[in-house]
């Protein structure tokens, strides 16, 4: 009984359990954990990923760093998305510069719905870049859904050549599922492996084929669900799992 109590205390005190990324950022002037630039071009447009901003100070840090648009890639569970949108607007961003895509982190059993939300998010990033504007995207902790989207964006732009390269370099290295060794296994890691990773592999197939054919990001890409057979091979390695 004592051992169970100790295990429970360690679990709830872990950074992932408390919804706080254990990874530091690499963007000067940003105190937001796990914030990293994943794309930039000659126009000065940047794409930055990270954890959700948790207070007004971090909101102002984002804008002071040159961020002009924000993509919120998560469901609103306790009113936190509405609160962030209000804070962003109060800080000076227009409603048109804020996009909310209510993408869940688990139980992604509806492929078309997940695909369409992913395409919408990628199109939002692409429009921002083409307009020469810098964009910040995040989920809650900035590791799983954020890693998923960052990996797919890298495949779409050609930064990564394969789904495996994006998975290891962009996703696992920055805390995706067991890439954060303190993330609860049963409650989080196993659930991510169940549907989010297979969705990533399906979307990686869709985007790679579309890019090779010279197609644009469009909802019609979601009409046919790819068949994948190697999802079990895509697992981040940690000391514990």
N, C-alpha and C positions, 0 to 999 in steps of 0.2 A: 504493500500500500504506500509506504514511504517512497519507494522508487518511482511509482506511478505519479505521485504528487510532484516529485522533483522534475520528472520528464515533462509534466504539464506546465510547470513554471518556466522551464527552459524554452518550451515551445511558444508560449504566449509572449515571452520577452524577446524572441528573435526579431531581427529587423523586418523580415518578410511578413511575419505574423502581425506586426504592428503597422504594416503597410508603409514601410520606410525602406528605401533602397540602401543597401550596404555599400554601394559603389559610388566613388567620388566622381565629380565631373571634370571636364577638360576645357570648359569655356570660361575665359577670363571675365571676371565680374559677376559670374553666376554662382550663387550658393546652392542652387537646386541640384540635388544628388543625381548622378548618372546622366548628366547633360553633356552631349557630344555633338559635334558637327558631323553630319553624314554626307553632306554634299555642298559644293560651292561652284560658282561659275564666274566667267569673266565680267559679267554685269554687276557682280557683287552680291547676288542673291545667295542666301545660305539656307540650308535645311538642317535644323537642329532637333535632336530627340532628347527626351529626359523624363524625369518624374513630374507629376503635377505640381505646380506652384502652390504652396500651402498658406501663403499670407500676402498681404499687400506689398511688403518689401520685395518679395520675390517677383511679384507681378511687375513692379517698377524696374527691377533688375533686367527682366526680359526685354522690356521696351527700351531701356537705356543701352542694352547690348545691340540694338538694331533690329530686333524682331518686329515685324510689321503685321504678321498674321499668326493666328493660333488655331490649331486643329486639336480638338478634344476627342480622343478615340477611346471612348469608354461609356458604359451605361451610368446613368445618374441614380445612385442607390439611396443617398440620404440628403439630396438637395445640394450636393457639393458642386455639381456642374453648373447649376443655375447661379450659385454663389460666385463661382469663378467668372462666369460670363459677365455678371454685374460688376465685379471688381475690374475686369479687363476694360469694360466700357467706361467705368469711372476713371480709369487711368488714361483713357484717350483713344482706345481702339474703337472703331466703328463696328456696328453689328455685322456688316458685310465682311469684315476681316476676321470674324470668328466662326468656325465651323464645328458643329457637334455631330459626330457619327457614333451612335449608341451601340458600339461593338462589345459583345460579352466576352469574358475570358474563358468560359467553360460552357459545356453543353451546346456546342455548335453543331447541331444535327441537321439544320436546314442549310444545305450547301449554297443554294441560290441566294438566300438572304445574306449569308456571310460573304459570298463573292461580291454581291452588289455593294455592300457597305465598304468592302476593301477597295473596290474600283472607285467608289465615290471619294474615299480618303486619298487614294493615289492621284486622282484627278485634281483634288484640292491642292495637293503639294505641287503637282505639275503646273497648274494655272498660276500659282504664286511665283514659281521659278521663272516661267515664261514672261511674267509681268515685271521681272526684276526685283521681286519682293522676298524678303527673308521670312521664313515660317518656322514655328516651333510646334512640334506635335508630342503628345503624351497620352498615357492612360492613367493609372493610379500610381503604381510604384515605378513605372518606367522601365520595366524589365521584360514582361511577357507579351502583351499586346503591342507595346511600343517596339520591342525587338522584332516581333512578327512583321510589323509594318516597315521597319527600317530595313530588314532583310529583303523584303519584296521590292522596296524602292531601289535598293542597290542592284537587284537583278534587272529591274526595268530600265535603269540608266546605264547598265553595263559595267557598273563598278565591280560586281561579282559575276563570274562566269557560270557558276553552278549553284544549285540550291544548297549543296553540301558546304561550299565555301562560305556562302552567306550565313548559313546556320552556325558554323564554327566561329567565324571571324567577327560577325556583327551581333549575333544573337546570344550564343553561349558565353562569349567573352564578356558580355555586359549583363549577365544575370538571368538569361532566359531559363526557365524551369530549374533544373539542378545546377545550372551555371552559378547560381547563388546557393552555396552549400548549406546555408542556414534556413533555406525555404522549407516549410513543412512538406514532407513527402506525400502522405496520403491525402491531405486536404488541398494541396496545390499542385505539386509536381505531377502526380499521377493523373490528375484531372486535365492538366495541360497536354500531357502526352496522349490522352484519350481522344480529344477532338481538335485542339488548337494546332498541334503539330501536323496532323493529317490535312487540315485545312491549309496550312502553310504550303505543304508539298503540292496540293492540288493547284493552289494559286500560283506557285512557282512554275508549274507546268504550263498553265494558261498564259502567264505573262511571257515566259521564254518563247513559246510558240508564236504568240501575237507579235512580239518584237521581231522575230525572225521573218515573219510575213509582212512586216511594215504596217501593222494595224495600230489604230489608236486605242486608248483606254475607253471602253464603252461597255454598257451593261450587257450587250449581246455576247460578250465573251463568256458570260456565265450560263449560256444556254445549255451547254453540255458539260457534265461533271466528269473530270478525268478519273481514271482508275489508277490508284497507287498501290504498290505492293511492298514497299520498303520502309514504311513509317517506323517500324521498330528499330531500324538502324540509326534513326535520327534521335539521339539522346545526348544531352550535355553530360559531361563527366565531372563529378565532384568526388571528394574523398569519401563521401557517405553513400552515394548512389551509383 
